[in-house]
Amino acid sequence: MLSGVRAGLVSADVLRREQQELRKLERSNKHLEEESRHTETVYRDKSGRRRDLAQERLEERQKAEAQAKRDEQYAKWGKGLAQGRQQQQNVEDAVKEMQKPLARYIDDQDLDRMLREQEREGDPMAELIKKRKAKESKEKEKPRYKGPAPPLNRFNIWPGHRWDGVDRSNGFEQQRFARIANKKAVQELAYKWSVEDM
């Protein structure tokens, strides 16, 4: 039979002997059973090499963290810097407003300033206020020359804003620059000639 005992009519003696043999066989396999109960499963890849699952999990976690960091960076870049600053400003304003009392009275300076700074459509004084603010914020800047590039001079001084673009010099500075350039060229030529292989 499949269980290892005899089939058919069997005496008690034979039955007892078979039972003892089965128990002995079980006892001999008991230590193998105990060993196999506490062992870990061995996983192998297609080529038959052992796989280190803990190491693979660690690598996957590191890849996921790197990917999450990269996605976060791209999400930050995708929003735009100005929008990020605006959102931060909105959060700060909301926190500031939350710290104020619920009831706002007529002498509240923040509320008054906020209402004055709001631009309303069709406000006849808005244009005048904008001009006044622009004048106040604008610092006195000296006018600069805005024409074509002026000729170089010894001191690299930019011409005044009223210059008409006509060069009225006697040519001294152009001659000076030409002499300097000629002197440099001669020196370079002399150096090249002196180090040349003969």
Backbone as a ProteinNet text record, in pm:
[ID]
protein_1_A
[PRIMARY]
MLSGVRAGLVSADVLRREQQELRKLERSNKHLEEESRHTETVYRDKSGRRRDLAQERLEERQKAEAQAKRDEQYAKWGKGLAQGRQQQQNVEDAVKEMQKPLARYIDDQDLDRMLREQEREGDPMAELIKKRKAKESKEKEKPRYKGPAPPLNRFNIWPGHRWDGVDRSNGFEQQRFARIANKKAVQELAYKWSVEDM
[TERTIARY]
81.9	0	86.9	23.9	99.4	159	91	140.8	258.9	288.6	402.7	365.5	237.8	195.3	140.9	135.8	86.5	-64.2	-104.7	-248	-309	-437	-508.5	-513.7	-540.5	-553.4	-414.7	-388.9	-255.9	-271.5	-174.4	-180	-137.6	-171.9	-142.4	7.7	82.1	227.8	290.3	247.7	301.2	260.9	137.4	87.8	168.5	199.7	277.5	418.6	481.8	614.9	617.4	515.6	507.9	491.4	410.4	390.9	522.5	599.7	728.9	825.4	827.4	914.9	875.3	744.8	697.4	738.1	726	764.5	914.6	994.8	1139.4	1176.4	1107.8	1131.8	1095	985.1	943.3	1043.9	1095.6	1195	1324.4	1362.9	1485.4	1467.4	1344.5	1317.5	1279.6	1264.3	1220.4	1319.7	1449.8	1548.9	1551.3	1527.1	1519.9	1398.5	1291	1169.5	1192.1	1260.1	1288.7	1380.9	1483.2	1575.9	1504.2	1420.7	1353.7	1246	1194.7	1089.5	1143.4	1267.2	1323.2	1415.2	1428	1512.5	1433.3	1508.2	1444.8	1437.5	1341.1	1324.9	1436	1492.1	1596.9	1532.6	1547	1494.4	1608.6	1584.4	1687.6	1635.3	1730	1688.5	1690.6	1670.4	1659.7	1788.1	1900.8	2028.1	2064.8	1989.9	2014.1	2090.9	2132.4	2203.7	2105.6	2155.5	2071	2042.8	1922.1	1884.9	1885.8	1947.7	1948.8	1831.6	1720.3	1596.9	1609.7	1679.3	1695.4	1771.2	1877.9	1955.7	1872.1	1793.6	1707.5	1604	1544.5	1446.2	1510.2	1633.2	1705.7	1733.1	1777.5	1804.6	1677	1566.4	1438.7	1394.4	1411.9	1373.4	1457.5	1589.8	1676.4	1636.4	1603.3	1559.3	1430.2	1337.8	1209.4	1230.4	1321	1349.6	1411.2	1504.8	1568.3	1464.3	1376.3	1271.9	1176.1	1140.2	1049.5	1114.3	1244.4	1315.5	1319.3	1345.9	1350.3	1212.1	1106.5	970.9	934.3	975.4	948	1018.6	1143.1	1220	1153.2	1111.9	1047.2	912.7	840.7	713.2	738.2	846.3	881.5	918.6	997.2	1037.3	917.8	825.5	710.5	615.9	611.8	521.5	569.1	696.6	750.6	790.6	894.9	947.9	853.9	797.8	710.1	585	530.8	411.3	442.1	561.2	601	612.6	674	685.6	548.4	459.6	325	249.1	263.7	196.3	250.4	382.5	443.8	393	382.5	332.5	187.6	107	-33.3	-44.4	41.2	39.9	76.9	181.8	223.4	113.9	47.6	-61.6	-176.2	-206.2	-315.1	-282	-156.7	-115.5	-124.7	-82.5	-88.8	-233.9	-323.1	-464.4	-527.6	-484.1	-540.2	-502.9	-389.7	-346.4	-419.3	-487.2	-561.3	-694	-751.6	-881.6	-991.3	-1098.2	-1205.8	-1277	-1303.8	-1370.9	-1268.8	-1299.3	-1208.6	-1280.6	-1217.3	-1280.1	-1237.2	-1297.2	-1274.1	-1133.5	-1070	-935.4	-825.8	-860.3	-761.8	-673.9	-546.3	-456.2	-428.4	-415.5	-390.6	-506.1	-628.2	-746.8	-754.7	-727.3	-732	-629	-506.4	-401.2	-437.7	-493.2	-530.2	-639.2	-739.6	-847.4	-798.9	-701.9	-648.2	-565.4	-494.5	-408.5	-485.5	-608.7	-687.6	-717.3	-706.1	-738.2	-878.5	-962.2	-1100	-1117.3	-1200	-1223.7	-1307.8	-1268.7	-1343.6	-1311.4	-1202.6	-1164.5	-1095.3	-1152.1	-1091.5	-959.5	-938.4	-815.4	-701.7	-732.2	-631	-510.7	-536.6	-428	-336.8	-398.3	-320.7	-236.7	-295.2	-222.9	-105.7	-126.8	-17.4	98.2	65.7	171	246.8	171.1	233.7	326.5	279.8	364.2	488.2	472.3	586.4	689.2	643.2	735.5	808.7	735.3	796.7	901	867.2	959	1077	1056.9	1163	1271.8	1392.4	1505	1555.4	1621.5	1675.5	1791.8	1770	1876.2	1929.4	2059	2117.7	2095.2	2062.1	2039.9	2171.1	2158.5	2275.8	2264.4	2377.5	2380.4	2320.3	2228.6	2158.6	2179	2278.3	2299.9	2386.7	2444.6	2534.7	2661.2	2731.8	2850.3	2952.2	2997.1	3092.4	3233	3322.3	3461.1	3529.4	3625	3695.1	3780.6	3795.9	3891	3982.7	4085.2	4185	4126.9	4024.1	3974.3	3843	3798.5	3672	3555.3	3554.3	3446.2	3335.5	3214.7	3098.5	3060.5	3020.2	2986.6	2859.5	2840.9	2723.3	2596.6	2480.7	2354	2318.4	2385.2	2355.5	2450.7	2540.1	2637.7	2565.1	2602.8	2531.9	2593.2	2700.4	2760.1	2871.3	2904.7	3010.5	3142.1	3245.1	3376.5	3454.7	3478.7	3544.9	3688.2	3745.2	3880.7	3982.3	4108.8	4215.5	4281.5	4227.8	4279.1	4388.8	4420.5	4528.6	4500.8	4378.9	4348.5	4352	4304.6	4311.5	4457.5	4542.3	4685.4	4747.6	4708.2	4762.9	4726.2	4598.9	4556	4626.6	4647.8	4717.5	4862.2	4931	5069.3	5075.5	4980.5	4979.2	4959.3	4865.3	4838	4958.4	5025.1	5143	5256	5277	5383	5359.5	5234.1	5201	5227.4	5188.1	5207	5355.3	5436.9	5582.4	5642.5	5601.8	5654.1	5616.4	5492.8	5448.6	5525.1	5544.4	5620	5763.9	5824.5	5963	5972.1	5874.7	5875.4	5863.2	5772.1	5754.4	5881.3	5945.5	6067.3	6177.5	6184.8	6294.2	6277	6155	6136.8	6117.9	6126	6104.8	6222.1	6193	6301.2	6370.4	6504.3	6579	6638.6
-118.2	0	125.5	237.4	362.7	400.4	366.6	402.8	316.4	206.3	121.9	-0.8	-20.6	-141.5	-243	-371.1	-477.9	-467.5	-516.4	-515.3	-650.8	-646.9	-771.8	-806.2	-938.2	-988.5	-1001.3	-925.2	-920.7	-952.8	-1029.4	-1061.7	-939.3	-942.8	-831.1	-812.7	-923.9	-917.3	-838	-872.3	-806.4	-657.1	-635.2	-497.2	-412.8	-474.7	-405.2	-375.1	-470.8	-453.3	-338.2	-336.1	-230.9	-92.7	-88.3	38.2	87.3	-5.9	31.4	82.5	16.3	60.3	199.8	224.6	356.6	465.2	431.8	529.5	556.6	447.9	463.5	552.4	529.6	608.7	755.9	778	914.7	983.6	906.6	963	998.8	915.1	943.2	1066.9	1091.7	1209.8	1333.6	1315.9	1426.3	1543.3	1515.1	1621.7	1696	1625.2	1691.5	1785.6	1739	1821.4	1947.6	1930.2	2046.3	2146	2092.1	2180	2256.5	2186.2	2250	2347.6	2333.5	2422.2	2563.5	2577.3	2708.8	2765.7	2699.1	2752.2	2847.4	2940.7	3036.8	2978.7	3026.3	2981.6	3041.3	2962.5	3008.1	3042.5	3168.3	3211.4	3220.2	3174	3173.9	3242.3	3299.3	3361.2	3256.5	3298.6	3204.5	3126.3	3187.2	3118.7	3025.3	3030.7	2939.7	3002	3126.1	3190.5	3232.6	3234.5	3277.9	3426.4	3465.6	3607.3	3654	3772.7	3833.1	3931.1	3885.1	3964.3	4091.7	4082.8	4200.6	4310.4	4270.4	4367.4	4426	4341	4389.6	4488.3	4459.7	4549.9	4684.4	4678.3	4800.9	4885	4819.4	4891	4951.8	4877	4929.4	5050.1	5043.1	5154.8	5278.9	5258.8	5371.1	5432.1	5344.7	5395.2	5473.3	5421.7	5489.7	5625.6	5631.6	5759.3	5859.5	5811.6	5900.4	5949.6	5859.5	5897	5998.4	5975.7	6068.4	6206.2	6208.5	6336.1	6407.8	6330.3	6387.6	6440.5	6362	6405.9	6533.3	6539.2	6658.5	6780.3	6760.6	6869.9	6917.5	6820.5	6857.6	6925.5	6880.4	6944.5	7088.1	7107.3	7241.8	7329.9	7274.1	7349.9	7377	7282	7295.7	7406.8	7435.3	7540.2	7678.4	7699.2	7830.9	7901.4	7980.3	8047.8	8156.2	8234.4	8343.9	8288.9	8178	8118.9	8062.2	8003.9	7951.7	8062.7	8174.1	8288.2	8344.9	8351.2	8403.7	8314.1	8183.5	8089.9	8105.9	8119.2	8139.9	8269.5	8374.7	8502.9	8490.7	8415.4	8394.8	8321.7	8220.7	8146.4	8238.5	8319.8	8412.3	8513.5	8563.6	8658.7	8593	8467	8396.5	8375.1	8337.6	8318.9	8451.2	8558.9	8691.7	8730.8	8702.5	8735.4	8649.7	8523.9	8435	8481.4	8547.1	8591	8716.6	8783.1	8903.7	8864.9	8954.9	8923.7	8916	8846.5	8826	8957.9	9037.5	9165.7	9269.2	9338.8	9441.1	9574.8	9668	9798.1	9898.8	10013.6	10116.6	10174.8	10167.6	10223	10118.3	10005.8	9901.2	9948.6	9968	10025.1	9928.4	9798.5	9700.8	9695.6	9692.2	9688.1	9814.5	9929.2	10055.8	10058.5	10014	10010.8	9915.5	9796.6	9698.4	9755.1	9821	9876.3	9990.9	10070	10179.7	10127.3	10017	9962.5	9886.1	9847.6	9775.4	9867.3	9812.4	9889.5	9851.8	9952.5	9929.4	9976.6	9904.4	9939.8	10068.1	10159.3	10283.4	10388.3	10370.3	10466.3	10584.8	10707	10820.8	10865.3	10839.4	10883.7	10781.6	10661.5	10555.3	10596.6	10660.8	10701.6	10803.3	10899.9	11003.1	10942.7	10848.3	10783.6	10702.4	10633.6	10555.7	10646.1	10759.7	10853.5	10907.2	10939.6	10992.9	10889.2	10763	10656	10634.9	10640.9	10622.3	10732.7	10856.2	10966.9	10950.1	10904.1	10886.7	10775.3	10665.6	10551.2	10571.3	10655.2	10676.2	10764.3	10715.1	10793.3	10882.9	10990.3	11081.1	11012.1	10979.6	10918.5	11022.9	11024.5	11117.2	11062.2	11148.7	11099.5	11048.6	10943.6	10883.2	10894.2	10887.6	10889.1	10758.7	10768.9	10649.6	10627.3	10689.6	10678	10558.7	10561.6	10452.5	10450.1	10339.1	10322.4	10431.8	10503.1	10612.5	10557.9	10640.5	10594.6	10585.8	10494.1	10476	10597.7	10624.1	10727.6	10666.6	10741.1	10686.3	10639.1	10703.9	10677	10597.7	10553.9	10480.7	10557.7	10687.8	10771.2	10774.9	10748.8	10750.5	10897.3	10931.9	11072.5	11116.6	11246.5	11300.5	11277.7	11295.9	11263.5	11363	11477.6	11576.3	11565.9	11468.6	11456.2	11422.9	11487.5	11467.9	11357.6	11292.4	11181	11221.3	11348.3	11395.3	11396.4	11331.3	11325.4	11450.6	11540.3	11667.1	11670.1	11551.8	11547.6	11573.4	11593	11616.8	11485.5	11370.6	11241	11186.4	11254.1	11211.1	11071.5	11051.6	10923.8	10806.8	10827.7	10720.5	10686.9	10790.4	10766.5	10691.5	10727.7	10662	10514.1	10483.4	10342.7	10266.7	10331.3	10266.4	10235.1	10331.3	10307	10189.4	10185.4	10075.8	9942.2	9936.8	9812.2	9770.9	9868	9839.7	9785.4	9848.2	9805.9	9661.5	9628.5	9492.1	9392	9429.3	9339.5	9314.2	9419	9405.1	9315.6	9336.4	9253.6	9106.9	9082.8	8944.5	8880.3	8954.6	8903.9	8874.3	8962.3	8941.8	8817	8798.1	8680.7	8553.4	8553.7	8434.7	8404.8	8508	8488.2	8431.8	8478	8434.2	8289.6	8241.3	8103	8005.8	8054.9	7971.7	7875.7	7750.1	7653.4	7690.7	7688.3	7725.1	7604.1
0	0	0	-23.4	-30.5	103.1	213.1	345.8	388.8	318.8	351.8	432	465.9	539.5	441.6	487	399.4	380.3	268.2	238.2	274	293.3	318.9	466.5	495.8	633.1	693.7	805.2	866.2	1014	1071	1213.5	1296.5	1426.2	1516.5	1531.8	1529.9	1542.5	1427.6	1307.3	1188.3	1189.9	1229.4	1236.4	1335.8	1454.4	1556.6	1503.9	1437	1383	1278.7	1193.4	1092.6	1157.1	1264.3	1335.5	1396.3	1455.3	1514.1	1406.6	1291.5	1182.6	1132.9	1124.1	1081.1	1180.5	1312.8	1414.7	1409.8	1390.7	1380.8	1261	1149.6	1029.3	1053.5	1124.5	1156.4	1247	1349.4	1440.4	1366.4	1271.5	1195.9	1106.3	1064.6	980.7	1062	1193.9	1280.1	1277.9	1288.5	1290	1155.8	1045.3	915.4	910	969.8	972.9	1056.1	1172	1257.5	1186	1118.4	1046.2	934.8	863.1	750	795.2	916.4	965	986.9	1033.1	1065.8	957.1	846.7	739.3	651.2	591.9	502.1	361.5	288.5	150.4	65.6	-20.5	-109.1	-243	-284.1	-413	-511.5	-631.7	-734.9	-860.6	-935.8	-1062.4	-1173.3	-1297.2	-1409.4	-1432.5	-1403.8	-1426.5	-1311.1	-1201	-1089.7	-974.8	-987.1	-877.7	-770	-644.9	-533.4	-543.8	-503.2	-500.6	-356.1	-334.6	-201.4	-194.4	-139	-139.9	-55.9	56.7	142.7	67.5	-2.5	-80	-192.9	-259.3	-367.9	-315.6	-200.2	-141.3	-107	-50.8	-15.8	-141	-249.4	-374	-430.5	-425.5	-475.2	-393.3	-260	-174	-206.7	-228.5	-263.2	-397.4	-495.1	-625.1	-611.3	-529.1	-509.6	-442.6	-343.9	-277.2	-374.7	-456.9	-556	-656.7	-699.8	-795	-732.9	-605.3	-536.3	-524.2	-492.5	-480.3	-615.7	-723	-857.2	-897.8	-868.4	-901.5	-826.3	-699.1	-619.2	-677.4	-722	-781.5	-910.6	-996.1	-1121.7	-1096.7	-993.3	-959.7	-915.1	-840.3	-794.5	-912.9	-1006.3	-1123.5	-1214.9	-1221.1	-1309.8	-1267.5	-1139.2	-1091.1	-1132.7	-1132.1	-1163.9	-1035.4	-1045.3	-926.9	-876.6	-969.8	-928.3	-860.5	-916.2	-855.9	-717.8	-702.4	-570.6	-467.8	-509.3	-418.1	-383.1	-484.6	-461	-363.1	-380.3	-289.5	-147.1	-134.3	-3.2	60.2	-22	27.5	73	-2.9	34.6	168	187.7	314.3	430	410.5	516	547.8	442.8	464.5	540.6	504	572.2	719.3	750.5	890.6	966.1	899.7	962.6	991.4	896.2	914.4	1024.5	1035.3	1138.2	1278.6	1291.5	1423.6	1470.3	1377.8	1413.8	1478.9	1555.5	1616.5	1509.5	1542.9	1446.8	1415.5	1517.5	1498	1451.3	1341.2	1289.3	1296.9	1360.7	1384.8	1280	1283	1181.9	1190.2	1306.1	1321.1	1296.9	1234.2	1203.6	1087.3	1113.8	1014.1	898.8	929.4	823.6	725.7	779.3	693.8	608.8	670.4	598.3	485	513.3	411.4	298.1	335.7	233.6	142.2	200.2	120.3	31.2	81.2	-0.1	-117.2	-97.9	-202.9	-309.2	-281.4	-381.7	-498.8	-618.8	-738	-782.6	-797.2	-838.8	-981.8	-1054.8	-1194.1	-1199.7	-1286.5	-1302.1	-1197.3	-1124.3	-1021.2	-1088.9	-1079.7	-1150	-1088.2	-960.5	-894.8	-906	-957.2	-961.7	-1045.5	-1160	-1248.9	-1180.3	-1112.6	-1042.9	-930.6	-857.9	-747.1	-800.6	-914.3	-974.4	-1013	-1074.6	-1115.8	-994.9	-889.8	-769	-705.7	-700.1	-643.6	-728.1	-860.4	-950.2	-928.8	-909.7	-884.9	-752.9	-650.1	-518.5	-520.4	-588.3	-587.5	-681.8	-783.2	-881.5	-822.3	-826.2	-776.9	-889.2	-852.2	-952.2	-1022.7	-1150.3	-1229	-1326.5	-1340.9	-1435.7	-1576.1	-1670.8	-1807.3	-1867.6	-1950.5	-2015	-2166.5	-2233.5	-2379.6	-2431.1	-2529.7	-2578.5	-2727.9	-2786.2	-2930.4	-2965.9	-3089	-3130.4	-3044.9	-3050.5	-2965.6	-2995.7	-2895.4	-2916.6	-2938.8	-2999.1	-3013.8	-2876.9	-2866	-2738.7	-2706.5	-2577.3	-2535.2	-2429.4	-2388.1	-2295.8	-2164.6	-2115.5	-1981.1	-1979.5	-2096.5	-2110.9	-2050	-2073.4	-2022.3	-2126.6	-2083.7	-2173	-2199.2	-2321.6	-2349.8	-2277.2	-2264.6	-2197.3	-2278.1	-2214.6	-2280.4	-2391.1	-2395.7	-2499.9	-2619.7	-2622.3	-2731.5	-2860.5	-2969.4	-3096.3	-3182.2	-3136.5	-3209	-3303.8	-3311.3	-3400.8	-3324.1	-3383.3	-3319.9	-3358.5	-3263.8	-3291.8	-3237.7	-3213.8	-3158.5	-3269	-3229.4	-3326.9	-3371	-3327	-3370.2	-3281.9	-3171.3	-3083.9	-3025.5	-2977.1	-2910.3	-3008.2	-3133.7	-3233	-3264.1	-3273.7	-3299.1	-3181.6	-3060.8	-2941.6	-2941.8	-2968.2	-2972.4	-3084.1	-3198.7	-3310	-3270.8	-3202.1	-3157.3	-3059.9	-2964.9	-2865.9	-2936.1	-3031.1	-3103.4	-3186.4	-3252.3	-3334.2	-3247.7	-3131.9	-3040.8	-2994.2	-2961	-2919.5	-3031	-3154	-3268.5	-3292.9	-3284.8	-3306.4	-3198.4	-3073	-2963.6	-2983.7	-3022.6	-3043.6	-3158.6	-3266.7	-3381.6	-3341.9	-3262.1	-3218.1	-3129.6	-3042.2	-2954.5	-3037.4	-3133.5	-3217.3	-3297.5	-3347.8	-3425.2	-3337.6	-3208.1	-3120.3	-3074.5	-3065.9	-3020.2	-3136.2	-3257.6	-3375.2	-3394.2	-3434	-3461.9	-3592.2	-3588.7	-3710.1	-3774
[MASK]
++++++++++++++++++++++++++++++++++++++++++++++++++++++++++++++++++++++++++++++++++++++++++++++++++++++++++++++++++++++++++++++++++++++++++++++++++++++++++++++++++++++++++++++++++++++++++++++++++++++

